Amino acid sequence: MRLLRGGPDPRIAAQLEAERILQQAREQADREARERLADAQEQAAAERDQILADVRGARDDLQRAVDRLDRREASIEDRGRALDDRDDKLNREQDRLQQRTEQLAQREAEHDQRLEEISGLTRDEARTHLFEEVEREVSEESGRLVREAEQKAKDEADARARKIVATAIQRVASEVTSESTVSVVQIPSDDMKGRIIGREGRNIRALEAALGCDLIIDDTPDVVTVSGFDPVRREVGRLSLSRLVSDGRIHPTRIEETVNKAQRDVEQIIRDAGEEAAIEAHCSGLPREMLDIFGRLRFRTSYGQNQLRHAVETAHIGAMIAQELHADVEITRRGSLLHDVGKAIDHDVEGTHAIIGGELARRFKMSEEIAHCIEAHHDEVELRTVEAIIVQMADAISGGRPGARRESVERYIERLRSLESIATSFEGVGQAYAIQAGREVRVVVDPREVDDLGAMRLARDISKQIEESLQYPGQIRVTVLRETRAAEYAR
């Protein structure tokens, strides 16, 4: 009764308060659980949408690939039908030619028979008589030409002698058509390939558009290949891609900035390389525009030989030969240094590199003698000066010496031995020598076994055998020498 009069029991109040707090906690926990569940559902929905988008993108890429394959298959089928039509046409033409050949052979036989009846000589007798007449006329004409050449050589004296010496030692320089067209960029991991490609290929499209080169991303681990015929663009691509991979930020805006900076850096490298090469070759005072083009050869090679180093070496060789032959050393030095300058832009300008180089020299107000040395070093223009011949010689010496290009000494010696072995395998050959770094084979024959006509046939047969048996750059000249000596004693 006292408790009721004094108010509620404290223990009951505390229990009620505890139940109230517990109820609030439960309600708070329920709210947080519902919020977390909602967040998880939203995140799962977002991830599902992303996955569905990736799947749709992959499905679209696959469909495009299938479409390309379908178009390629249709193109191949069209080409196959065109080739079949061409084969049918060629077969019909071959049949017609065969019939025509048979008719001509029959008419030739009738004509020969009529000639034999008219002349009273057989075919073999007529051939022998004709050869004797031709041999007598050729002998008389060759003797007259030799006497005139000897008299002309005596009259021209020193100037003619220098030109004969230069012509005698010049070597035929072969055109180089094979060179590297790819550059390789190392990447830290294959994950970087996806970043280079970008979402739906936007990064790789931006790179190829900015560089003007193709990026090849295949299954090769940790490697991306930059492909293109212009070596300067490949160098810009290699430098830009290396910087983007190192930086890690790869997106179209960053790509454009990096490529522009790489282009400026490569242009500076080209300018410095041209100036350093001119200084090393002792060719001061060359036009700045010419040096800017000439420096591009730093990024071009032929059979492993760097074209800028080849140009400097050719300048030194040409200057030494010009001094020995009392020719103009400065013209020879500058013509030798710039003889391949056309290769720096022959991907962009129509024509051969020798003709392009001569036009560049004239455009930048260089002397006509230097322009002639450049344009004539591959015999596309007739050689008119001793200096032009020396430039051609120096180019051949630098490019053809053992070790200058990507060919081991063992393979070089083996090729020379093979050339000599092929030549000596023919009947009537006494000796054979491979000279001019394997670009010429001189064959000495026994005059008692091989006549003049046989010498011409032998040269043709040896050249065909070399073509079938060996692989080599450029061309190989086969020269057959037949010499008859007569000796008597005065008593």
C-alpha positions as CSV (number, residue, x, y, z in Angstrom):
1,M,0.0,0.0,0.0
2,R,2.9,2.3,0.6
3,L,4.4,1.6,-2.8
4,L,1.2,2.5,-4.6
5,R,1.0,5.7,-2.7
6,G,4.6,6.7,-3.5
7,G,4.5,6.2,-7.4
8,P,5.4,3.4,-9.9
9,D,8.0,0.8,-9.2
10,P,11.5,2.0,-10.5
11,R,12.3,-1.5,-11.7
12,I,9.1,-1.6,-13.9
13,A,10.0,1.8,-15.3
14,A,13.5,0.7,-16.2
15,Q,12.1,-2.4,-17.9
16,L,9.8,-0.4,-19.9
17,E,12.5,2.0,-20.9
18,A,14.7,-0.9,-21.9
19,E,12.0,-2.4,-24.1
20,R,11.5,1.0,-25.7
21,I,15.2,1.4,-26.5
22,L,15.3,-2.2,-27.8
23,Q,12.3,-1.5,-30.1
24,Q,14.0,1.7,-31.5
25,A,17.2,-0.3,-32.1
26,R,15.2,-3.0,-34.0
27,E,13.5,-0.4,-36.1
28,Q,16.9,1.4,-36.8
29,A,18.4,-2.0,-37.8
30,D,15.5,-2.7,-40.1
31,R,15.8,0.6,-41.8
32,E,19.6,0.2,-42.3
33,A,19.0,-3.3,-43.7
34,R,16.4,-2.1,-46.1
35,E,18.7,0.7,-47.2
36,R,21.7,-1.6,-47.7
37,L,19.5,-4.1,-49.6
38,A,18.3,-1.3,-51.9
39,D,21.9,-0.1,-52.5
40,A,23.0,-3.7,-53.3
41,Q,20.1,-4.1,-55.7
42,E,21.0,-0.8,-57.4
43,Q,24.6,-1.8,-57.7
44,A,23.7,-5.3,-59.0
45,A,21.4,-3.7,-61.6
46,A,24.1,-1.3,-62.7
47,E,26.6,-4.2,-63.0
48,R,24.0,-6.2,-64.9
49,D,23.4,-3.2,-67.3
50,Q,27.2,-2.9,-67.8
51,I,27.6,-6.6,-68.5
52,L,24.7,-6.5,-70.9
53,A,26.3,-3.5,-72.7
54,D,29.6,-5.3,-72.9
55,V,27.8,-8.4,-74.3
56,R,26.0,-6.3,-76.8
57,G,29.3,-4.6,-77.9
58,A,31.0,-8.0,-78.2
59,R,28.0,-9.3,-80.2
60,D,28.2,-6.2,-82.5
61,D,31.9,-6.7,-83.0
62,L,31.4,-10.3,-83.8
63,Q,28.6,-9.5,-86.2
64,R,30.9,-6.9,-88.0
65,A,33.6,-9.5,-88.2
66,V,31.2,-12.0,-89.7
67,D,30.0,-9.4,-92.2
68,R,33.7,-8.7,-93.2
69,L,34.3,-12.4,-93.7
70,D,31.2,-12.7,-95.8
71,R,32.3,-9.7,-98.0
72,R,35.8,-11.2,-98.3
73,E,34.4,-14.6,-99.2
74,A,32.2,-13.0,-101.9
75,S,35.2,-11.1,-103.2
76,I,37.3,-14.2,-103.3
77,E,34.5,-16.0,-105.2
78,D,34.3,-13.1,-107.7
79,R,38.1,-13.3,-108.2
80,G,37.9,-17.0,-108.7
81,R,35.3,-16.7,-111.4
82,A,37.4,-14.0,-113.1
83,L,40.5,-16.2,-113.0
84,D,38.5,-19.1,-114.4
85,D,37.3,-16.8,-117.3
86,R,40.9,-15.7,-117.8
87,D,42.2,-19.2,-117.9
88,D,39.6,-20.2,-120.5
89,K,40.6,-17.2,-122.6
90,L,44.3,-18.0,-122.3
91,N,43.6,-21.7,-123.3
92,R,41.7,-20.5,-126.4
93,E,44.5,-18.1,-127.2
94,Q,47.1,-20.8,-126.7
95,D,45.3,-23.2,-129.1
96,R,45.1,-20.4,-131.7
97,L,48.8,-19.7,-131.3
98,Q,49.6,-23.4,-131.6
99,Q,47.8,-23.6,-134.8
100,R,49.5,-20.5,-136.1
101,T,52.9,-21.9,-135.1
102,E,52.2,-25.1,-137.0
103,Q,51.2,-23.1,-140.1
104,L,54.4,-21.0,-139.8
105,A,56.6,-24.0,-139.4
106,Q,55.1,-25.6,-142.5
107,R,55.6,-22.4,-144.5
108,E,59.2,-22.2,-143.2
109,A,59.9,-25.7,-144.4
110,E,58.5,-25.0,-147.8
111,H,60.5,-21.7,-148.0
112,D,63.7,-23.5,-147.1
113,Q,63.1,-26.2,-149.6
114,R,62.5,-23.6,-152.3
115,L,65.7,-21.7,-151.4
116,E,67.7,-24.9,-151.5
117,E,66.3,-25.6,-155.0
118,I,67.1,-22.0,-156.2
119,S,70.6,-21.7,-154.6
120,G,71.8,-25.2,-155.2
121,L,73.1,-25.3,-151.6
122,T,71.8,-27.3,-148.6
123,R,70.8,-25.5,-145.4
124,D,74.0,-26.4,-143.6
125,E,76.2,-25.3,-146.5
126,A,74.4,-22.0,-146.7
127,R,74.8,-21.5,-142.9
128,T,78.5,-22.3,-143.1
129,H,79.0,-19.9,-146.0
130,L,77.1,-17.1,-144.2
131,F,79.1,-17.5,-141.0
132,E,82.3,-17.3,-142.8
133,E,81.3,-14.1,-144.5
134,V,80.0,-12.6,-141.2
135,E,83.2,-13.6,-139.4
136,R,85.4,-12.0,-142.0
137,E,83.4,-8.7,-141.9
138,V,83.4,-8.6,-138.1
139,S,87.1,-9.3,-138.0
140,E,87.9,-6.4,-140.4
141,E,85.5,-4.0,-138.6
142,S,86.8,-4.9,-135.1
143,G,90.4,-4.3,-136.3
144,R,89.5,-0.9,-137.7
145,L,87.7,0.1,-134.4
146,V,90.6,-1.0,-132.3
147,R,93.0,1.1,-134.3
148,E,90.7,4.1,-134.2
149,A,90.3,3.7,-130.4
150,E,94.1,3.5,-129.8
151,Q,94.6,6.6,-131.9
152,K,91.9,8.5,-130.1
153,A,93.3,7.4,-126.7
154,K,96.8,8.8,-127.7
155,D,95.2,12.1,-128.8
156,E,93.2,12.7,-125.7
157,A,96.1,11.7,-123.4
158,D,95.7,12.6,-119.7
159,A,91.9,13.4,-119.6
160,R,91.0,10.3,-121.5
161,A,93.3,8.2,-119.3
162,R,91.6,9.4,-116.1
163,K,88.2,8.5,-117.4
164,I,89.3,5.1,-118.6
165,V,90.8,4.3,-115.1
166,A,87.5,5.5,-113.4
167,T,85.4,3.4,-115.8
168,A,87.5,0.4,-115.3
169,I,87.2,0.3,-111.5
170,Q,83.5,1.3,-111.2
171,R,81.1,-1.3,-109.9
172,V,77.5,-1.8,-110.7
173,A,75.3,-0.8,-107.8
174,S,72.1,-2.8,-107.4
175,E,68.7,-1.2,-106.4
176,V,67.6,-2.1,-102.9
177,T,63.8,-2.8,-102.7
178,S,63.5,-4.7,-99.4
179,E,63.5,-3.0,-96.0
180,S,61.9,-3.1,-92.7
181,T,58.4,-1.7,-92.5
182,V,57.6,-2.4,-88.8
183,S,58.6,-1.1,-85.4
184,V,58.0,-3.0,-82.1
185,V,56.9,-1.4,-78.9
186,Q,57.3,-3.3,-75.6
187,I,54.4,-3.1,-73.1
188,P,54.4,-4.1,-69.4
189,S,51.6,-6.6,-69.7
190,D,48.8,-7.8,-72.1
191,D,46.3,-5.8,-70.0
192,M,47.7,-2.7,-71.6
193,K,46.5,-3.9,-75.0
194,G,42.9,-3.4,-74.0
195,R,43.7,0.2,-72.8
196,I,45.4,0.9,-76.1
197,I,42.4,-0.4,-78.1
198,G,40.0,1.6,-75.8
199,R,36.3,1.3,-75.5
200,E,34.8,0.2,-78.9
201,G,38.3,0.8,-80.4
202,R,38.3,4.6,-80.0
203,N,41.9,4.8,-78.8
204,I,43.4,2.7,-81.5
205,R,41.4,4.6,-84.2
206,A,42.6,7.9,-82.8
207,L,46.3,6.6,-82.8
208,E,46.1,5.3,-86.3
209,A,44.5,8.5,-87.6
210,A,47.1,10.7,-85.9
211,L,50.1,8.6,-86.9
212,G,49.2,7.5,-90.4
213,C,50.4,4.0,-89.5
214,D,48.7,0.7,-88.6
215,L,48.9,-0.7,-85.1
216,I,49.0,-4.5,-85.0
217,I,47.8,-6.0,-81.7
218,D,47.8,-9.8,-81.8
219,D,48.5,-12.7,-79.6
220,T,52.2,-11.9,-79.3
221,P,52.8,-11.4,-75.5
222,D,53.8,-7.9,-74.3
223,V,54.3,-6.5,-77.8
224,V,52.5,-4.0,-80.0
225,T,53.7,-3.5,-83.6
226,V,53.7,-0.2,-85.5
227,S,53.5,-0.9,-89.3
228,G,54.0,1.6,-92.1
229,F,56.2,2.3,-95.2
230,D,57.3,5.7,-94.0
231,P,60.2,5.2,-91.4
232,V,59.7,8.7,-89.9
233,R,56.0,8.1,-89.2
234,R,56.9,4.7,-87.7
235,E,59.5,6.4,-85.4
236,V,56.8,9.0,-84.3
237,G,54.4,6.1,-83.7
238,R,57.0,4.1,-81.7
239,L,57.9,7.1,-79.6
240,S,54.3,8.2,-79.0
241,L,53.1,4.8,-78.0
242,S,56.0,4.3,-75.7
243,R,55.2,7.5,-73.9
244,L,51.5,6.7,-73.7
245,V,52.3,3.3,-72.2
246,S,54.7,4.8,-69.6
247,D,52.2,7.6,-68.7
248,G,49.2,5.3,-68.5
249,R,46.7,8.0,-69.5
250,I,45.4,6.8,-72.9
251,H,42.5,8.7,-74.4
252,P,42.0,10.6,-77.7
253,T,42.9,14.1,-76.3
254,R,46.1,12.7,-74.6
255,I,46.9,10.8,-77.8
256,E,46.8,13.9,-79.9
257,E,49.0,15.9,-77.5
258,T,51.6,13.0,-77.3
259,V,51.8,12.5,-81.0
260,N,52.3,16.3,-81.7
261,K,55.1,16.4,-79.1
262,A,56.7,13.2,-80.6
263,Q,56.5,14.8,-84.1
264,R,58.4,17.9,-82.9
265,D,61.0,15.7,-81.1
266,V,61.6,13.5,-84.2
267,E,61.9,16.6,-86.4
268,Q,64.6,17.9,-84.1
269,I,66.3,14.5,-84.2
270,I,66.2,14.6,-88.0
271,R,67.6,18.1,-88.1
272,D,70.5,17.3,-85.7
273,A,71.3,14.1,-87.6
274,G,71.5,15.9,-90.9
275,E,73.8,18.5,-89.5
276,E,76.1,16.0,-87.8
277,A,76.4,13.9,-90.9
278,A,77.3,17.0,-93.0
279,I,80.0,18.0,-90.5
280,E,81.4,14.5,-90.3
281,A,81.6,14.3,-94.1
282,H,83.2,17.8,-94.3
283,C,80.4,19.2,-96.4
284,S,79.7,22.6,-94.8
285,G,77.3,25.2,-96.2
286,L,74.6,22.8,-97.4
287,P,71.1,24.3,-97.6
288,R,69.1,23.9,-94.3
289,E,66.1,22.6,-96.2
290,M,68.2,19.9,-97.8
291,L,69.7,18.8,-94.5
292,D,66.2,18.6,-93.0
293,I,65.3,16.1,-95.7
294,F,68.6,14.3,-95.7
295,G,68.4,13.7,-91.9
296,R,65.4,11.5,-92.4
297,L,67.8,8.8,-93.7
298,R,68.7,8.2,-90.0
299,F,65.5,6.1,-89.8
300,R,65.9,4.2,-93.0
301,T,67.9,1.0,-93.6
302,S,68.6,-1.3,-96.6
303,Y,69.6,-4.9,-95.8
304,G,70.5,-3.8,-92.3
305,Q,72.8,-0.9,-93.5
306,N,71.8,2.5,-92.1
307,Q,71.4,4.9,-95.0
308,L,72.7,7.9,-93.2
309,R,75.9,6.1,-92.2
310,H,76.1,4.7,-95.8
311,A,76.0,8.2,-97.1
312,V,78.8,9.5,-94.9
313,E,80.9,6.5,-95.8
314,T,80.3,7.0,-99.5
315,A,81.3,10.7,-99.1
316,H,84.7,9.7,-97.6
317,I,85.3,7.0,-100.2
318,G,84.4,9.3,-103.1
319,A,86.6,12.1,-101.8
320,M,89.6,9.8,-101.6
321,I,89.1,8.4,-105.1
322,A,88.6,11.9,-106.5
323,Q,91.9,13.0,-105.1
324,E,93.7,10.0,-106.7
325,L,92.1,10.8,-110.1
326,H,92.6,14.6,-109.9
327,A,88.8,15.2,-110.1
328,D,86.8,17.9,-108.3
329,V,86.9,16.7,-104.7
330,E,84.2,19.0,-103.4
331,I,81.6,18.2,-106.0
332,T,82.4,14.5,-105.6
333,R,82.1,14.7,-101.8
334,R,78.8,16.5,-101.8
335,G,77.3,14.4,-104.6
336,S,78.4,11.2,-102.7
337,L,76.9,12.4,-99.4
338,L,73.5,13.3,-101.0
339,H,73.3,10.5,-103.6
340,D,70.5,8.7,-101.7
341,V,68.7,11.8,-100.4
342,G,65.7,10.9,-102.6
343,K,65.1,7.8,-100.5
344,A,64.0,10.1,-97.7
345,I,60.9,11.1,-99.5
346,D,60.4,8.5,-102.2
347,H,57.3,7.2,-100.3
348,D,55.7,10.5,-100.8
349,V,56.9,11.6,-104.3
350,E,56.5,9.6,-107.5
351,G,59.7,8.5,-109.2
352,T,63.0,6.7,-108.4
353,H,65.1,8.0,-105.6
354,A,68.0,9.0,-107.9
355,I,65.8,11.3,-110.1
356,I,64.0,12.7,-107.0
357,G,67.4,13.5,-105.4
358,G,68.6,15.4,-108.5
359,E,65.4,17.4,-108.6
360,L,65.8,18.3,-104.9
361,A,69.4,19.5,-105.5
362,R,68.2,21.8,-108.3
363,R,65.3,23.1,-106.2
364,F,67.6,24.2,-103.4
365,K,70.0,26.0,-105.8
366,M,72.8,23.5,-105.7
367,S,75.2,23.2,-108.6
368,E,74.3,21.3,-111.7
369,E,77.4,19.1,-111.3
370,I,76.2,17.9,-107.9
371,A,72.6,17.3,-109.2
372,H,74.0,15.2,-112.1
373,C,76.1,13.1,-109.7
374,I,73.0,12.3,-107.7
375,E,70.6,11.5,-110.5
376,A,73.1,9.5,-112.5
377,H,74.4,7.1,-109.8
378,H,72.1,4.3,-110.9
379,D,72.6,4.8,-114.7
380,E,69.1,6.3,-115.0
381,V,70.8,9.3,-116.6
382,E,73.8,8.9,-118.8
383,L,77.1,9.6,-116.9
384,R,78.7,12.8,-118.3
385,T,81.4,13.6,-115.8
386,V,84.2,11.8,-114.0
387,E,82.8,13.0,-110.7
388,A,79.4,11.2,-111.4
389,I,81.3,8.0,-112.2
390,I,83.2,8.3,-108.9
391,V,80.0,8.7,-107.0
392,Q,78.6,5.6,-108.6
393,M,81.8,3.7,-107.7
394,A,81.8,4.9,-104.0
395,D,78.2,3.9,-103.6
396,A,78.9,0.4,-104.9
397,I,82.0,0.1,-102.7
398,S,80.1,1.1,-99.5
399,G,77.1,-1.0,-100.2
400,G,78.9,-4.0,-101.7
401,R,81.9,-4.6,-99.4
402,P,81.7,-7.6,-97.1
403,G,80.0,-6.8,-93.7
404,A,78.3,-3.6,-95.0
405,R,74.9,-5.2,-95.2
406,R,73.2,-8.0,-93.4
407,E,75.2,-10.9,-94.7
408,S,77.7,-12.8,-92.7
409,V,81.3,-13.3,-94.0
410,E,80.7,-17.1,-94.2
411,R,77.6,-16.7,-96.4
412,Y,79.4,-14.1,-98.5
413,I,82.4,-16.4,-99.2
414,E,80.0,-19.3,-99.8
415,R,78.1,-17.3,-102.4
416,L,81.3,-16.4,-104.2
417,R,82.5,-20.0,-104.2
418,S,79.0,-21.1,-105.5
419,L,79.2,-18.6,-108.4
420,E,82.7,-19.8,-109.4
421,S,81.6,-23.5,-109.1
422,I,78.6,-23.0,-111.4
423,A,80.7,-21.3,-114.0
424,T,83.5,-23.9,-114.0
425,S,80.9,-26.7,-114.3
426,F,80.4,-25.9,-118.0
427,E,82.5,-27.6,-120.7
428,G,85.2,-25.5,-122.2
429,V,85.6,-23.2,-119.2
430,G,89.2,-22.9,-118.0
431,Q,88.9,-20.5,-115.1
432,A,86.2,-18.4,-113.4
433,Y,86.5,-15.5,-111.0
434,A,83.8,-13.9,-108.8
435,I,84.6,-10.2,-108.5
436,Q,83.0,-6.9,-107.4
437,A,81.6,-8.5,-104.2
438,G,79.9,-11.2,-106.2
439,R,78.1,-8.9,-108.6
440,E,80.1,-10.1,-111.6
441,V,81.6,-13.4,-112.7
442,R,84.4,-13.4,-115.3
443,V,84.8,-16.7,-117.2
444,V,87.9,-17.5,-119.2
445,V,87.3,-20.2,-121.8
446,D,89.6,-22.3,-124.0
447,P,89.5,-20.7,-127.5
448,R,90.1,-24.1,-129.1
449,E,86.9,-25.5,-127.6
450,V,84.6,-22.4,-127.6
451,D,84.1,-20.1,-130.5
452,D,82.6,-16.6,-130.5
453,L,79.0,-17.8,-130.9
454,G,79.6,-20.4,-128.2
455,A,80.9,-17.7,-125.9
456,M,77.6,-15.9,-126.1
457,R,75.6,-19.0,-125.6
458,L,77.8,-19.9,-122.6
459,A,77.2,-16.5,-121.0
460,R,73.5,-17.0,-121.3
461,D,73.6,-20.6,-120.0
462,I,75.7,-19.6,-117.0
463,S,73.4,-16.7,-116.1
464,K,70.3,-18.9,-116.3
465,Q,72.0,-21.5,-114.1
466,I,72.8,-18.8,-111.5
467,E,69.2,-17.6,-111.5
468,E,67.9,-21.1,-110.9
469,S,70.5,-22.1,-108.2
470,L,71.2,-19.0,-106.1
471,Q,69.3,-16.2,-104.3
472,Y,70.9,-12.8,-104.3
473,P,70.0,-9.1,-104.3
474,G,70.2,-7.0,-107.5
475,Q,71.8,-8.6,-110.5
476,I,75.0,-10.5,-111.4
477,R,76.8,-9.9,-114.6
478,V,78.4,-12.8,-116.5
479,T,81.4,-11.9,-118.7
480,V,82.9,-14.6,-120.9
481,L,86.5,-13.9,-122.1
482,R,87.9,-15.7,-125.2
483,E,91.4,-14.9,-126.0
484,T,93.6,-16.2,-128.9
485,R,97.3,-15.6,-128.7
486,A,99.7,-16.1,-131.6
487,A,103.5,-16.2,-131.1
488,E,106.4,-16.5,-133.5
489,Y,110.2,-16.3,-133.0
490,A,112.5,-14.1,-135.2
491,R,115.8,-16.0,-135.7
